[in-house]
Amino acid sequence: MAHIPWTLYAMRLQRVAQRMAEARDDTDVARCLQEHSALWERISGLISEAEGDGVRGLRRQMSPLTRLVTPRRGSGVAADDLSAEAVSSLIALNRQAAALLPDLELGTPVRQWLN
């Protein structure tokens, strides 16, 4: 399994959250939501790829957040909802995930070597 730069994804999530917070109109918010969705799709794909290579525990650690931001799963925040409340929730979730991702970077290589 290749090394996954979780810190890089954490910085990207922070950047998306900041852009959402600074968005001036619905067009800006919609652009941010597209970037948000693409980024979470990539993160989910990386977690699946790591699991396929035998790394366990990543999805469990990120599950509370991925369940909330993944469209059409559960009762999460819709990534196409432009309401102020939904955008505010996504900003908070992105910031929370950004705080968690660097911890995964510490654990992933160790798990890889132990497996």
Secondary structure as GFF3:
##gff-version 3
##sequence-region A 1 115
A	DSSP	alpha_helix	6	22	.	.	.	ID=ss1
A	DSSP	alpha_helix	26	52	.	.	.	ID=ss2
A	DSSP	alpha_helix	58	69	.	.	.	ID=ss3
A	DSSP	alpha_helix	84	114	.	.	.	ID=ss4
###
